[in-house]
Each structure stands twice: as structure tokens, then as C-alpha cells.
Amino acid sequence: MENDTKRRILYLYQHLVRHTDAEHTLSTAELMKILKETYAIQVSRNTISDDLAMLHDCGLHIEHYKSTQNRYYYDGQIYELPELKILVDAIASSRFITQRKSDELIAKLLTLTSSRNAARLRRHIYAAGRAKSDNENGYYIVDAINTAIDARRKISFRYTDFDVTRQRCLANGGKPYTVSPYALIWDGDCYYMRGFCDERREMRNFRLDRIAAQPEILSQTAVAPPEDYNPADYSRRVFRMYDTGEPVAVQLRCHVSVMKYLMDQFGGDFKSEALDDGSFRATVRVCTSATFYSWIFGFNGKIKITGPDSVVRTYQEMALNALSL
């Protein structure tokens, strides 16, 4: 008898968690029918009410609407539907996570809401045609790098590239890189590690889905980052994480229509002053690279580099090289 009582209460709780919310409730009579037809348990109305009251008193988020027929539902979901939608979309669109891992993660997320809400979310997952990584070691790579950062240890790994036939191949002549990892940064749907590379003797960025396998955590103590190194500041000053140099102050003359794009890129973290002709002058700290110059070029003259002279010359040389090709 005691086991029957435990089973009945457990089945009641599980069914309410999986199939109800404030918009989808079940009456006492409906719960009695479910117990009888699904679990072969017959029970009285009073017993159902007592069981549900006990669950509520134990803090298990069983609520009800009082009416001629009390209607019960589970009100303890961790995430609201819009929050789950954002998480599901982020996972579905992430290029770092393989399609198989994306499907597994989304399936786990959908267990955090009722079956009706899960069905609604499934109908609104649009992932077709998105480029996804084929590197199934992603989780283990992240875990190893996080462990190394916490322990302040160097890591060793082989990095990959692609040949002209689109086949993955080893970069750096197949030799491993030794890196002191400082931070993991998400940018443009990809995951990057930034750290000091022993072989290049400089700070470098590495895309995690291009690390061939789980990195080896070495016994060597990591090279300490510069005292003024701030991952958040750095991520604001780079373009798609391809940049490897140090940020420099660049002066720009801009048409008023592009202010929103500078705000999008730098988050207001730049100096600006209005000019008499309706344009404005801006000073931004960026890592100058081909990706930065292509960003400038994309505005078709509405952003002009005015200084320093070395940056202006490099931009002019890139444009001339492109014309010559």
C-alpha cells in the first residue's frame, strides 16, 4: 500500500510537470482518468486533492485555480518560453557546435518546459543551411582550455586548415602549438581562444572548431598576460577575431548616417566630435588588419581614415593591390 501511494504521487507530479502550465490545466476528474487509464491506479477525488495539496506544501510548485472544478498545473518551470526560444536559436545557429550536438542540447532544453511548449518551440527552429562545425571534440576542447586557464598552465594542440579540395588538413606543418590560454571569446557565431603562442612569440587567436583534438594540458606554467589585458576590451576592438596585432588609435571622418554602425561595433567606447558640414570625427582603438580595412571599404567613402599616416598608407596600398589584381 505504501509503495502504491508513492507511485501515485510520483506519477501525478511527473504528469503535471510534463503536460501542464498556467495556460494548460487539468481538473481533478481528468487527473483521476489519467491515473486510471495510463497507470492503472484508481483513486478518489479527495485523495487526489490531498496529494496535490501535499506537493504544494512541500514547495513543488503545484498550483490550482479554484472553481466548481479545481484545475491544477505546474508553475515551477525554470525558463519562460521566450527565454528558451533565445537559447534554442543560439544553439541552432552556433557554428562551433556540430549538428548532432546541437540536436542533443536542444532536446535537453525542451525538457525544461511542458510538452505543449516544447512542441511550439520545435515548430519554430529554423536551422536549415547554416554552416556547422564537423569537429565532435568541441565540448572536450572547451573543458580542457577552461581547466588550463584556471590552473594557469600551457596547452599543446594541433591546429587545422582546409586544402583546395575542402579537406581538413593540419596547419603549421603538422607541428603542435604551445599556448598560454587567457580567455574564450564568442564572436560571429564562432568560439575563439586567445592566448600567447610560444611558436609565434605573440598573442594569437585560435578557432576552437579548428583545434584537431582535445588539447594536452602541460605542466609548464602559462606566460602571464599583460597587466592591462582585458578580454572584454579586446573583443570590442577586433573584427571577426582574425586580428592579431595590438590596438592603435585610428582617426576617422564619418558621414552622420554611419554613427549607428560605429555604436554597434564599439558600443559607444570611442571619442567623437561634430563637424560643421554635418559629419563627425571619431577616434577608435582597433586592431588594424585586412578585416578592419574591408569594414571601412564597405561604407563606400562614408568613413574615411585620416590618421595615423601609417594606417592611411596601408589602406591605400591594399586598395591599389586590389585594383592591380
Secondary structure, DSSP 8 states (H G I E B T S, - for coil): -HHHHHHHHHHHHHHHHHH-BTTB-EEHHHHHHHHHHHH-----HHHHHHHHHHHHHTTS-EEEE-SSS-EEEE---SS-HHHHHHHHHHHHH-SSS-HHHHHHHHHHHHTTS-HHHHHHHHTT---TT------TTHHHHHHHHHHHHHHTEEEEE-BEEE-TTS-EEESGGG--EEEEEEEEEEETTEEEEEEEETTTTEEEEEEGGGB-S--EEEEEE-----TT--HHHHHHS-STT---S--EEEEEEE-GGGHHHHHHHHTT-SEEEE-TTS-EEEEEEE--SHHHHHHHHTTTTSEEEEE-HHHHHHHHHHHHHHHH-
